[in-house]
Amino acid sequence: MTLLQKFITSVLPKAWAADIERESKHWMLCCPCGHKVSIWDAGGIRWKAKGNPKRLMKCPSCHQRTWHVVRFVKDIP
C-alpha cells in the first residue's frame, strides 16, 4: 500500500476506505499488449469516477512506454 493509500484509508471512515479499495480494484490500466493491472495494485485510487482516461506509462509486461486506457471491469479475477 502506498503512502497516499495509507493516508486516505486512515483518515476516512472504515466503510468508505473499504469501498475505495474495492472500487479501485475494479479500475484497470490496460496496455495495448493486453497486460492489465488494477489502479489499486498500481498504487493509485479511483473512486466515484467516470470516463476512460489514458495514462502514458511504461508497461511491466512489454516494457514499452504506451498509452494505457483506464477501464472499469465488473468481473475481476
C-alpha positions in Angstrom: 0.0 0.0 0.0 1.4 3.4 -1.0 1.7 6.4 1.3 -1.3 8.0 -0.4 -3.5 4.9 0.0 -2.5 4.6 3.7 -3.3 8.2 4.4 -6.7 8.2 2.6 -7.8 4.9 4.2 -6.7 6.0 7.7 -8.4 9.4 7.6 -11.7 8.4 6.1 -14.3 6.2 7.9 -13.6 2.4 7.5 -16.7 1.8 5.4 -15.5 4.5 2.9 -12.0 3.2 2.9 -13.2 -0.4 2.1 -15.4 1.0 -0.7 -12.5 3.0 -2.1 -10.2 -0.1 -2.1 -12.9 -2.3 -3.6 -13.8 0.1 -6.4 -10.2 1.0 -7.2 -9.5 -2.7 -7.7 -12.2 -2.8 -10.5 -10.5 0.1 -12.4 -7.8 -1.4 -14.7 -4.9 0.1 -16.5 -5.0 -1.7 -19.9 -1.9 -1.8 -22.2 -2.4 -2.3 -25.9 -0.3 -5.5 -25.5 -3.1 -7.0 -23.3 -1.5 -6.5 -19.9 -3.9 -5.3 -17.2 -3.3 -4.1 -13.6 -5.7 -2.5 -11.2 -5.4 1.1 -10.2 -5.1 -0.1 -6.5 -2.3 -2.5 -7.3 -0.5 0.2 -9.3 -0.6 2.4 -6.1 -3.5 4.7 -7.0 -7.0 5.4 -6.1 -10.0 5.8 -8.3 -13.4 6.2 -6.6 -16.8 7.5 -7.7 -15.2 8.2 -11.1 -16.5 8.1 -14.7 -14.9 8.0 -18.1 -11.9 6.2 -19.6 -8.9 8.4 -19.4 -5.5 7.4 -20.7 -2.2 7.3 -18.9 1.2 7.4 -20.5 3.4 4.8 -18.7 5.9 2.0 -19.1 4.2 -1.4 -19.3 5.8 -4.0 -16.9 4.9 -6.7 -19.4 6.1 -5.4 -22.9 8.5 -2.8 -21.4 7.2 -0.2 -23.9 6.1 3.3 -23.0 2.5 3.3 -24.2 -0.9 4.9 -23.5 -2.8 2.7 -21.0 -6.6 3.1 -21.1 -8.3 3.1 -17.7 -11.4 0.9 -17.8 -13.9 -0.3 -15.3 -14.1 -4.1 -15.2 -17.1 -5.6 -13.3 -15.7 -9.1 -13.0 -12.2 -9.1 -11.7 -10.2 -12.4 -11.5 
